[in-house]
Amino acid sequence: MFSKRLTALSALLIAATVSLTAPARAATAAGAWTQVSNTVDVSCAGLTYRPSADWFLPAGTAKGLVYLQHGFSRSNGNLADLAEHYAAAGFVVFAPTLPSADIFGCTVSNLGNNAPFLNNVATWLGQANNASGALARSYADALGKAGRPAGTLPTSYVIAGHSAGGEVAAYVANRLRTTFPSQFARVRLVQLLDPVKSFIGSNTATGLKGLNLTSTPVLAISSPPYLANSNANGTVELTNDVHRPFLGVRLTTGSHCDAEGASTDGLCTVPNGASQPGNVTALQTFAVAWAGDAVAGTTTATYYPGGAYYQSLLTGGVTQTLSGS
């Protein structure tokens, strides 16, 4: 989120602050979903990292899996509010914390060359159908901690990411396309929440240009260009690389913190401005509705151009439509 303005030292300090101020909540229940926290294995430079993972488990049979990735200098706890909305709608949500600073370059944002690390991150979904894979093992542990019966991961995927996590989402989805095609066939939607591309490398462009070759929906919910989202460079990349008539919406008075909703903090809102409640509601409504339609293979008209809800926000000046060039 703030990679252009932070030195390596300040990034390390922020990462340490996040780990203290946004701890995961273990085995928490609210309404029809349960949250459990554990870890998930991922390779980094020949080592095995075990980052924090939050699982949100819906009641009953899940309709799909949402992989929800936070942005630079953030943690999975900052996306808990949005994760709860997905879970309440019937999704299993997997939200890991990836490093923002790491001596080996295993980071959520590209500070040198994080592509090898993101290739390893992609194996979470690439091997999700393997009971011995890292994601399946983490899920099994979460079910046990929640007192749920053993089960397998849902087989329909939504890959979503906020800020630098949007770059991760696009890159990981395309990595599945090139390396795990049978698993990519299970990806129903790539959802970019005010995406920000790294100032080094071409991970966003690589991911989006690859996805443009497919019919997999790629939809964004973005805020206007300003410093916090690097002049909306991720959204600009999306509209330049993915040539489709509908690519989501821009919240005309949006904040970069909108995706975090009630689980944001001053590290986001002080430099970027607090979110307006109506913008948070619109983002959460579209994000969950589009994910639900994607896994069900349906189109709930009210949430798309021409539909009542969509048009009310458009004509009210709350949103603008994003489209590919």
C-alpha positions as a printed NumPy array, in Angstrom:
array([[  0.   ,   0.   ,   0.   ],
       [  2.733,   2.423,   0.968],
       [  5.783,   0.809,  -0.673],
       [  6.864,   3.906,  -2.561],
       [  7.185,   5.922,   0.607],
       [  8.699,   3.469,   3.069],
       [ 12.305,   2.562,   3.645],
       [ 13.196,  -1.051,   4.372],
       [ 13.588,  -0.174,   8.059],
       [ 10.195,   1.481,   8.374],
       [  8.601,  -1.454,   6.559],
       [ 10.048,  -3.793,   9.16 ],
       [  8.728,  -1.599,  11.964],
       [  5.259,  -1.447,  10.44 ],
       [  5.193,  -5.204,   9.903],
       [  6.081,  -5.65 ,  13.57 ],
       [  3.382,  -3.167,  14.611],
       [  0.738,  -4.959,  12.55 ],
       [  1.555,  -8.279,  14.174],
       [  0.928,  -6.694,  17.572],
       [ -2.135,  -4.585,  16.801],
       [ -4.104,  -6.939,  14.575],
       [ -3.964, -10.391,  16.201],
       [ -6.137, -13.164,  14.854],
       [ -9.229, -14.09 ,  16.829],
       [ -9.288, -17.801,  17.589],
       [-12.447, -19.888,  17.353],
       [-14.794, -16.902,  17.358],
       [-18.423, -17.397,  16.39 ],
       [-20.941, -14.823,  15.179],
       [-24.238, -15.619,  13.563],
       [-23.923, -18.409,  11.058],
       [-20.14 , -18.527,  10.735],
       [-17.12 , -19.453,  12.85 ],
       [-13.604, -18.018,  12.74 ],
       [-10.556, -20.136,  13.522],
       [ -6.898, -19.119,  13.352],
       [ -3.938, -21.372,  12.628],
       [ -1.011, -21.427,  10.188],
       [ -0.327, -22.595,   6.634],
       [  2.984, -23.834,   5.227],
       [  4.616, -22.124,   2.258],
       [  8.125, -22.463,   0.848],
       [ 10.485, -19.492,   0.776],
       [ 14.049, -19.71 ,  -0.516],
       [ 14.316, -23.357,   0.46 ],
       [ 12.812, -22.763,   3.89 ],
       [  9.319, -23.486,   5.158],
       [  7.416, -20.461,   6.442],
       [  4.282, -20.889,   8.544],
       [  2.339, -17.641,   8.227],
       [ -0.823, -16.952,  10.169],
       [ -4.058, -18.035,   8.512],
       [ -7.602, -17.059,   9.438],
       [-10.394, -19.405,   8.392],
       [-14.03 , -18.311,   8.334],
       [-16.329, -21.317,   8.221],
       [-19.983, -20.944,   7.229],
       [-22.822, -22.977,   8.643],
       [-23.901, -25.867,   6.451],
       [-22.47 , -26.761,   3.066],
       [-20.128, -24.09 ,   1.692],
       [-20.854, -22.673,  -1.741],
       [-17.195, -21.974,  -2.506],
       [-13.78 , -20.924,  -1.224],
       [-12.607, -17.31 ,  -1.1  ],
       [ -8.841, -16.801,  -0.903],
       [ -8.635, -13.275,   0.542],
       [ -5.257, -11.514,   0.469],
       [ -4.385,  -8.336,   2.394],
       [ -2.133,  -5.557,   1.123],
       [  1.309,  -4.155,   1.932],
       [  1.965,  -3.418,   5.634],
       [ -1.351,  -5.064,   6.529],
       [ -2.437,  -8.422,   7.962],
       [ -5.293, -10.865,   7.619],
       [ -6.989,  -9.254,  10.619],
       [ -7.466,  -6.06 ,   8.617],
       [ -9.781,  -7.903,   6.21 ],
       [-11.804,  -9.687,   8.887],
       [-14.878,  -7.516,   8.362],
       [-15.08 ,  -8.367,   4.667],
       [-14.263, -12.021,   5.378],
       [-17.217, -12.192,   7.757],
       [-19.536, -10.956,   5.014],
       [-18.334, -13.657,   2.614],
       [-18.728, -16.291,   5.336],
       [-22.22 , -15.113,   6.243],
       [-23.123, -15.584,   2.567],
       [-21.966, -19.216,   2.678],
       [-18.289, -19.105,   1.685],
       [-15.299, -20.687,   3.344],
       [-12.764, -17.844,   3.576],
       [ -9.013, -18.418,   3.77 ],
       [ -7.109, -15.251,   4.737],
       [ -3.34 , -15.636,   5.222],
       [ -0.844, -13.029,   6.394],
       [  2.095, -12.663,   4.01 ],
       [  5.24 , -10.748,   5.006],
       [  5.613,  -7.121,   3.99 ],
       [  9.377,  -7.249,   4.568],
       [ 11.595, -10.322,   4.327],
       [ 15.313, -10.85 ,   3.877],
       [ 14.684, -13.42 ,   1.118],
       [ 12.112, -11.331,  -0.757],
       [  9.155, -13.499,   0.235],
       [  6.727, -10.597,   0.424],
       [  3.198,  -9.629,  -0.544],
       [  4.468,  -6.659,  -2.578],
       [  7.38 ,  -6.927,  -4.979],
       [ 10.33 ,  -5.234,  -3.289],
       [ 12.901,  -6.981,  -5.479],
       [ 11.697, -10.225,  -6.998],
       [  8.903, -11.942,  -5.119],
       [  7.69 , -13.971,  -8.116],
       [  9.327, -17.225,  -6.891],
       [  7.552, -16.78 ,  -3.574],
       [  4.202, -16.053,  -5.221],
       [  4.697, -19.174,  -7.334],
       [  4.862, -21.087,  -4.056],
       [  1.813, -19.237,  -2.729],
       [ -0.067, -20.357,  -5.844],
       [  0.556, -23.983,  -4.886],
       [ -1.914, -23.524,  -2.035],
       [ -4.728, -23.602,  -4.57 ],
       [ -2.729, -25.557,  -7.131],
       [ -2.606, -28.515,  -4.729],
       [ -5.851, -27.811,  -2.88 ],
       [ -7.367, -31.07 ,  -4.107],
       [ -4.521, -33.01 ,  -2.477],
       [ -5.257, -33.976,   1.13 ],
       [ -1.542, -33.718,   1.951],
       [ -1.202, -30.241,   0.417],
       [ -0.56 , -27.258,   2.675],
       [ -3.984, -25.665,   2.189],
       [ -5.917, -28.883,   2.756],
       [ -3.927, -29.61 ,   5.915],
       [ -4.535, -26.126,   7.267],
       [ -8.255, -26.467,   6.484],
       [ -8.445, -29.853,   8.198],
       [ -6.81 , -28.364,  11.281],
       [ -9.277, -25.454,  11.234],
       [-12.24 , -27.811,  11.035],
       [-10.893, -29.753,  13.996],
       [-10.371, -26.61 ,  16.07 ],
       [-13.902, -25.49 ,  15.256],
       [-15.356, -28.842,  16.259],
       [-16.552, -29.457,  12.71 ],
       [-16.597, -32.856,  10.975],
       [-13.699, -33.63 ,   8.651],
       [-14.287, -32.492,   5.082],
       [-12.668, -31.416,   1.849],
       [-12.198, -27.901,   0.552],
       [-14.887, -26.433,  -1.724],
       [-14.093, -26.876,  -5.408],
       [-15.146, -23.436,  -6.659],
       [-12.679, -20.635,  -6.001],
       [-12.803, -16.851,  -5.754],
       [ -9.374, -15.223,  -5.553],
       [ -9.632, -11.755,  -4.008],
       [ -7.046,  -9.231,  -2.92 ],
       [ -6.834,  -5.686,  -1.591],
       [ -4.127,  -3.189,  -2.604],
       [ -0.885,  -5.141,  -3.185],
       [ -2.995,  -8.21 ,  -2.477],
       [ -4.806,  -7.43 ,  -5.724],
       [ -1.526,  -7.922,  -7.55 ],
       [ -1.088, -11.213,  -5.712],
       [ -4.612, -12.287,  -6.704],
       [ -4.031, -11.599, -10.399],
       [ -0.588, -13.206, -10.406],
       [ -1.67 , -16.299,  -8.48 ],
       [ -4.724, -16.821, -10.695],
       [ -2.57 , -16.648, -13.818],
       [  0.029, -18.945, -12.252],
       [ -2.73 , -21.509, -11.781],
       [ -3.619, -21.061, -15.457],
       [ -0.084, -21.821, -16.611],
       [  0.978, -24.412, -14.034],
       [ -2.161, -26.009, -12.569],
       [ -4.747, -25.797, -15.374],
       [ -7.167, -28.263, -13.797],
       [ -7.225, -26.121, -10.656],
       [ -7.513, -22.912, -12.652],
       [-10.697, -24.376, -14.138],
       [-12.14 , -24.09 , -10.627],
       [-11.481, -20.336, -10.405],
       [-14.824, -18.623, -10.876],
       [-13.809, -15.002, -10.196],
       [-10.736, -12.847,  -9.637],
       [-11.741,  -9.917,  -7.451],
       [ -9.471,  -6.856,  -7.179],
       [-10.156,  -4.414,  -4.332],
       [ -8.486,  -1.083,  -5.145],
       [ -5.492,  -2.995,  -6.537],
       [ -2.012,  -1.49 ,  -6.409],
       [  0.805,  -2.815,  -8.557],
       [  4.36 ,  -2.924,  -7.282],
       [  6.839,  -0.309,  -8.446],
       [  9.246,  -3.13 ,  -9.295],
       [  8.543,  -5.912, -11.761],
       [  5.478,  -6.72 , -13.813],
       [  3.474,  -9.141, -11.689],
       [  0.184,  -7.289, -12.175],
       [  0.589,  -7.016, -15.94 ],
       [  1.706, -10.634, -16.225],
       [ -1.323, -11.81 , -14.284],
       [ -3.89 ,  -9.644, -16.035],
       [ -2.6  , -10.226, -19.568],
       [ -2.76 , -13.942, -18.923],
       [ -6.265, -13.743, -17.513],
       [ -7.346, -11.705, -20.533],
       [ -6.806, -14.849, -22.602],
       [ -9.514, -16.622, -20.609],
       [-13.212, -16.208, -19.923],
       [-12.677, -16.052, -16.15 ],
       [-14.37 , -12.912, -14.769],
       [-12.031, -10.234, -13.41 ],
       [-13.904,  -7.523, -11.48 ],
       [-12.583,  -4.598,  -9.456],
       [-14.011,  -2.295,  -6.818],
       [-11.691,   0.698,  -6.782],
       [-11.293,   4.174,  -5.352],
       [-10.263,   7.301,  -7.306],
       [ -6.598,   7.914,  -8.173],
       [ -4.578,   9.353,  -5.286],
       [ -1.296,   8.775,  -3.489],
       [ -2.47 ,   5.829,  -1.378],
       [ -3.267,   3.664,  -4.419],
       [ -0.381,   5.002,  -6.502],
       [ -2.75 ,   6.964,  -8.727],
       [ -4.925,   3.883,  -9.169],
       [ -2.114,   2.178, -11.096],
       [ -3.587,  -1.291, -10.537],
       [ -6.974,  -0.23 , -11.854],
       [ -5.349,   1.466, -14.855],
       [ -3.435,  -1.742, -15.572],
       [ -6.672,  -3.715, -15.358],
       [ -8.547,  -1.511, -17.818],
       [ -5.591,  -1.497, -20.209],
       [ -4.932,  -5.244, -20.151],
       [ -8.341,  -6.886, -19.82 ],
       [-10.504,  -6.044, -22.809],
       [-14.058,  -6.531, -21.596],
       [-17.034,  -4.171, -21.431],
       [-17.558,  -4.579, -17.676],
       [-14.693,  -4.725, -15.183],
       [-16.43 ,  -3.528, -12.031],
       [-16.875,  -0.143, -10.394],
       [-15.026,   2.829,  -8.972],
       [-16.368,   4.397,  -5.78 ],
       [-16.203,   8.092,  -6.675],
       [-15.469,   9.202,  -3.096],
       [-13.814,   5.961,  -2.074],
       [-10.91 ,   5.514,   0.328],
       [ -8.138,   2.979,  -0.092],
       [ -9.288,   1.596,   3.277],
       [-12.823,   0.711,   2.119],
       [-12.109,  -3.005,   1.689],
       [-11.009,  -3.23 ,   5.319],
       [-14.265,  -1.776,   6.611],
       [-14.701,  -2.042,  10.36 ],
       [-11.417,  -3.962,  10.73 ],
       [ -9.21 ,  -1.143,   9.462],
       [ -6.967,   0.948,  11.723],
       [ -5.083,   4.211,  11.869],
       [ -2.186,   2.892,   9.83 ],
       [ -4.575,   2.96 ,   6.882],
       [ -7.017,   5.746,   7.737],
       [ -4.598,   8.418,   9.013],
       [ -2.633,   8.769,   5.757],
       [ -5.455,   7.74 ,   3.412],
       [ -8.631,   9.116,   4.943],
       [-11.455,   7.335,   6.723],
       [-13.989,   5.382,   4.714],
       [-17.531,   6.614,   4.24 ],
       [-20.028,   4.014,   5.533],
       [-21.97 ,   4.052,   2.271],
       [-18.851,   3.201,   0.284],
       [-17.991,   0.301,   2.587],
       [-21.54 ,  -1.021,   2.245],
       [-21.403,  -0.759,  -1.544],
       [-18.052,  -2.546,  -1.699],
       [-19.173,  -5.364,   0.568],
       [-22.484,  -5.716,  -1.274],
       [-20.885,  -5.966,  -4.72 ],
       [-18.008,  -8.157,  -3.564],
       [-20.274, -10.752,  -1.964],
       [-22.97 , -10.641,  -4.658],
       [-20.506, -11.021,  -7.54 ],
       [-18.734, -13.864,  -5.743],
       [-22.037, -15.628,  -5.139],
       [-23.087, -15.301,  -8.766],
       [-19.687, -16.445, -10.002],
       [-19.731, -19.741,  -8.115],
       [-23.415, -20.364,  -8.83 ],
       [-23.16 , -19.525, -12.527],
       [-25.969, -16.996, -12.16 ],
       [-26.462, -13.284, -12.776],
       [-28.463, -11.408, -10.169],
       [-29.433,  -8.483, -12.362],
       [-29.725,  -5.831,  -9.66 ],
       [-25.947,  -5.884,  -9.04 ],
       [-24.894,  -5.275, -12.653],
       [-25.28 ,  -2.441, -15.169],
       [-28.973,  -1.871, -15.834],
       [-30.058,  -3.434, -12.54 ],
       [-31.89 ,  -1.457,  -9.861],
       [-29.226,  -1.44 ,  -7.145],
       [-26.376,  -0.855,  -9.587],
       [-28.159,   1.982, -11.366],
       [-29.168,   3.661,  -8.099],
       [-25.504,   4.014,  -7.153],
       [-24.502,   5.015, -10.662],
       [-27.123,   7.733, -11.051],
       [-26.513,   8.889,  -7.491],
       [-22.871,   9.503,  -8.304],
       [-21.642,   6.891,  -5.817],
       [-20.009,   4.721,  -8.489],
       [-18.632,   4.804, -11.995],
       [-18.412,   1.807, -14.316],
       [-14.996,   0.368, -15.161],
       [-14.484,  -1.1  , -18.623],
       [-11.561,  -2.385, -20.657],
       [-10.058,  -0.448, -23.51 ]])
